Amino acid sequence: MTRRGVARAGLLVLAAPAAAFTVRDMLGREVTLVAPPARIVSLVPSVTEIVYALGAEDHLAGVTDFCDYPPAARGKPRVGGMVNPNLEAIVALKPDLVVATTEGGREETVAQLKRLRIPTYLVAAHRVSDMTALIARVGELTERRAAAAALVARLEQRIAAVTGAVLTRPRPRVLYVLWPEPLIVPGRESLVTELIRLAGGESITAGEGDSYPRYSLEAAIARAPEVILLANHGAGTGPVDQEKWRSLTSLPAIKTGRLHRVNGDLLHRYGPRIVDGLEQLARAIHPEAFK
């Protein structure tokens, strides 16, 4: 090839467009962008937490009103709620990508974003393994793969420490109260049910078909829980009412003083703090193992 031909080939290489950035979201949908996203709007508090945990917060162009952890997340531009975000606010932020979920959110929101030609990455998590997979996926989106791998390794080490500590101990029957009125509990497909099992307990509502079904107080009493865990939901929701449960003196949990409050923010969001929640559960279910 002549020098002129080589030079022309070099120009063609320089002029060639960058390769597209293509990933699959947690629902298996292919998402193709021009490049890795530099401006992400997170409609999922768990994802917001993960982005900060990876040191990738510069990628966050906006978050929901519920993205309150870490505290620095409150300083990001707000786009409203998870269920009904302000689409005009999202458009104004000119995101490369919106991370959303149809679980707790509306499919209509995803459809509207599609009509606006804003790429959307959907997430969902029902198992601890989904949480660690999500961390790896956010690491890919934000080009923090090494940080994501290191974080997952630390979390898995802590999980193994908990499961090892409770492995040979008896499994008490656990009633987890996600919401008191109406009584809402974790069912078969709930992440909380798996966390209770990992913490060395057996949820009395693990056989329920829905993820978070309504449950009758009579059914809960009939199952004679040995440990009762009452979840709170952040500082703005007030203290957990324990007196109603203390009045049920026939329950084994009340007879032995095994009524505890737990931090719902740690257990209901599928971010890195789930492991903090797991450790809290294990101490409540098996205090003898964590002296």
C-alpha positions in Angstrom: 0.0 0.0 0.0 1.3 3.5 -0.9 1.9 6.1 1.8 -1.2 8.0 0.5 -3.2 4.7 0.9 -1.9 4.2 4.5 -2.8 7.8 5.4 -6.2 7.4 3.9 -6.8 4.2 5.8 -5.7 5.9 9.0 -8.2 8.7 8.5 -11.0 6.2 7.9 -10.1 4.5 11.2 -10.1 7.8 13.0 -13.5 8.7 11.5 -15.1 5.4 12.3 -17.9 5.8 14.9 -17.3 4.4 18.4 -18.7 0.9 19.1 -22.2 0.9 20.7 -22.5 0.1 24.4 -25.0 -2.7 24.6 -26.2 -4.5 27.8 -29.1 -6.6 29.0 -31.2 -5.4 31.9 -32.5 -7.7 34.6 -35.6 -8.5 32.6 -33.5 -9.6 29.7 -34.2 -6.5 27.6 -31.4 -5.4 25.3 -30.4 -1.8 26.0 -28.1 -0.1 23.4 -26.5 3.3 24.0 -23.9 5.3 22.0 -21.5 5.0 24.9 -21.5 4.0 28.6 -24.0 6.3 30.3 -22.5 9.5 31.9 -25.9 10.8 33.0 -28.1 8.4 34.8 -31.5 9.1 36.5 -32.2 6.5 39.2 -35.8 5.8 40.0 -34.8 3.0 42.4 -33.4 3.9 45.8 -31.5 0.6 46.0 -29.7 1.5 42.8 -28.9 5.0 44.1 -27.3 3.4 47.1 -25.2 1.0 45.0 -24.0 3.9 42.7 -22.7 5.7 45.8 -21.2 2.6 47.3 -19.2 2.2 44.1 -18.0 5.8 44.2 -19.8 6.5 40.9 -22.1 9.2 42.2 -20.9 11.6 39.5 -22.9 9.5 37.0 -26.2 10.4 38.9 -28.0 13.2 37.1 -31.2 12.8 39.2 -32.9 10.6 41.8 -36.4 10.1 43.3 -37.8 11.7 46.5 -37.2 8.4 48.2 -33.5 8.2 47.5 -32.4 9.3 50.9 -29.3 7.1 51.5 -26.5 8.0 51.7 -27.5 11.5 53.0 -25.5 13.0 50.1 -28.1 11.6 47.7 -30.6 14.1 49.0 -28.5 16.8 47.3 -29.1 15.4 43.8 -31.8 16.8 41.5 -35.2 15.3 42.3 -37.6 13.8 39.8 -40.6 12.9 42.1 -41.7 9.5 43.3 -40.9 6.0 42.1 -44.5 5.3 41.0 -45.3 8.6 39.3 -42.0 10.5 38.5 -42.1 13.9 36.9 -41.4 13.1 33.2 -40.7 16.8 32.4 -38.1 16.8 35.2 -36.5 13.7 33.8 -36.3 15.1 30.3 -34.9 18.4 31.6 -31.9 16.5 33.1 -31.0 15.0 29.6 -30.2 11.5 30.9 -28.3 9.0 28.8 -30.2 6.3 30.8 -33.0 5.9 33.3 -32.8 3.0 35.7 -36.3 1.9 36.8 -38.4 -1.0 38.0 -41.9 -2.2 37.3 -42.0 -3.7 40.8 -43.5 -0.9 42.9 -43.4 1.3 39.8 -45.8 1.7 37.0 -45.3 0.0 33.6 -46.9 3.1 32.1 -43.9 5.1 33.3 -41.6 2.8 31.3 -43.8 3.1 28.3 -43.8 6.9 28.4 -40.0 6.9 28.7 -39.9 4.7 25.6 -42.1 7.1 23.7 -39.8 9.9 24.7 -36.9 7.8 23.3 -35.1 7.8 26.7 -33.3 4.4 27.2 -34.5 2.6 30.2 -32.8 -0.2 32.2 -35.1 -2.3 34.4 -34.0 -3.9 37.6 -35.7 -6.5 39.9 -34.4 -8.5 42.9 -36.0 -11.3 44.8 -32.9 -13.1 46.1 -29.7 -12.1 47.7 -27.9 -13.4 44.6 -30.0 -10.8 42.6 -28.7 -8.1 44.8 -25.1 -9.0 44.2 -25.8 -9.4 40.5 -27.3 -5.9 40.5 -24.1 -4.5 42.0 -22.1 -6.1 39.2 -24.5 -4.7 36.6 -24.3 -1.2 38.1 -20.5 -1.5 38.1 -20.7 -2.3 34.4 -23.0 0.7 33.6 -20.8 3.1 35.5 -17.5 1.5 34.5 -16.7 0.6 38.1 -16.3 -3.1 37.5 -13.4 -3.6 39.9 -15.1 -1.7 42.7 -18.2 -3.7 42.2 -16.3 -7.0 42.3 -14.6 -6.0 45.5 -17.8 -4.9 47.2 -19.6 -8.1 46.3 -16.6 -10.1 47.7 -16.9 -8.2 51.0 -20.6 -8.7 51.2 -20.4 -12.4 50.5 -17.8 -12.8 53.2 -20.1 -11.2 55.7 -23.0 -13.3 54.6 -20.9 -16.5 55.0 -19.9 -15.4 58.5 -23.6 -15.1 59.5 -24.7 -18.4 58.0 -21.7 -20.1 59.5 -22.5 -18.8 63.0 -26.1 -20.1 62.9 -25.6 -23.3 60.9 -26.0 -25.8 63.7 -28.5 -24.0 65.8 -32.3 -24.7 65.9 -34.5 -22.6 63.7 -37.2 -20.8 65.7 -40.5 -19.9 64.1 -40.4 -16.2 63.1 -43.2 -13.7 62.4 -41.9 -10.7 60.5 -44.4 -7.8 60.5 -43.7 -5.6 57.5 -46.8 -3.5 58.1 -49.2 -3.7 61.1 -52.5 -2.4 59.7 -53.4 -4.2 57.6 -51.0 -6.9 58.6 -48.5 -7.4 55.7 -45.9 -10.2 55.9 -43.2 -11.6 53.6 -44.2 -14.5 51.5 -42.5 -17.2 49.4 -41.0 -14.9 46.8 -39.8 -12.2 49.3 -36.2 -11.3 49.8 -37.0 -10.9 53.5 -38.0 -14.6 53.7 -34.6 -15.6 52.4 -32.9 -13.3 54.8 -34.7 -14.8 57.7 -33.6 -18.3 56.6 -30.0 -17.1 56.2 -30.2 -15.6 59.7 -31.1 -19.0 61.2 -34.9 -18.7 61.4 -38.0 -20.0 59.7 -40.6 -17.5 58.6 -44.1 -18.7 59.5 -45.4 -17.0 56.4 -42.8 -18.5 53.9 -45.5 -20.6 52.3 -47.6 -17.7 51.2 -47.8 -17.3 47.4 -47.4 -13.5 47.0 -44.2 -11.7 47.8 -45.9 -9.5 50.5 -49.4 -10.7 51.2 -51.9 -9.6 53.7 -52.2 -11.9 56.6 -54.7 -12.4 59.4 -53.8 -11.9 63.0 -55.6 -15.1 63.8 -53.4 -17.1 61.4 -50.3 -15.5 62.9 -51.4 -16.5 66.4 -52.2 -20.0 65.3 -48.6 -20.5 64.1 -47.2 -19.7 67.5 -44.2 -17.7 66.5 -41.2 -17.9 68.8 -39.7 -14.6 67.6 -41.6 -11.6 66.4 -39.9 -8.9 64.4 -41.6 -5.5 63.8 -40.1 -3.5 60.9 -40.0 0.3 61.0 -39.8 2.4 57.8 -37.6 5.4 58.5 -37.6 8.3 60.9 -40.7 9.9 59.4 -43.1 7.0 60.1 -43.1 7.1 63.9 -42.3 4.4 66.5 -43.4 0.9 66.0 -46.4 0.0 68.2 -45.3 -2.9 70.3 -48.0 -2.8 72.9 -50.6 -4.7 70.8 -48.2 -7.6 70.4 -47.2 -7.6 74.0 -50.8 -8.1 74.9 -50.8 -11.5 73.1 -49.4 -13.2 76.1 -50.1 -16.8 74.9 -47.5 -16.5 72.2 -44.1 -18.1 72.8 -42.4 -15.0 71.5 -44.1 -12.8 74.1 -43.6 -15.3 77.0 -39.8 -15.4 76.4 -39.4 -11.7 75.5 -38.5 -12.3 71.9 -40.3 -9.2 70.4 -37.9 -7.0 68.5 -37.9 -4.0 66.3 -35.8 -4.1 63.1 -34.8 -1.5 60.6 -37.0 -2.0 57.5 -34.8 0.3 55.4 -32.0 -2.2 55.7 -34.2 -5.2 54.8 -36.6 -4.0 52.1 -34.1 -2.3 49.8 -31.9 -4.6 47.7 -28.7 -2.6 48.1 -25.5 -3.3 50.0 -27.1 -2.5 53.4 -29.1 -5.7 53.1 -26.2 -7.4 54.7 -26.4 -5.0 57.7 -30.1 -6.1 57.9 -29.1 -9.7 57.8 -26.7 -9.3 60.6 -29.4 -7.4 62.6 -31.9 -10.3 62.0 -29.3 -12.9 63.0 -28.6 -11.1 66.3 -32.4 -10.9 67.0 -33.0 -14.6 66.1 -29.8 -16.1 67.6 -28.4 -13.6 70.2 -26.4 -16.4 71.8 -24.4 -16.8 68.6 -23.2 -13.2 68.5 -22.0 -12.4 72.0 
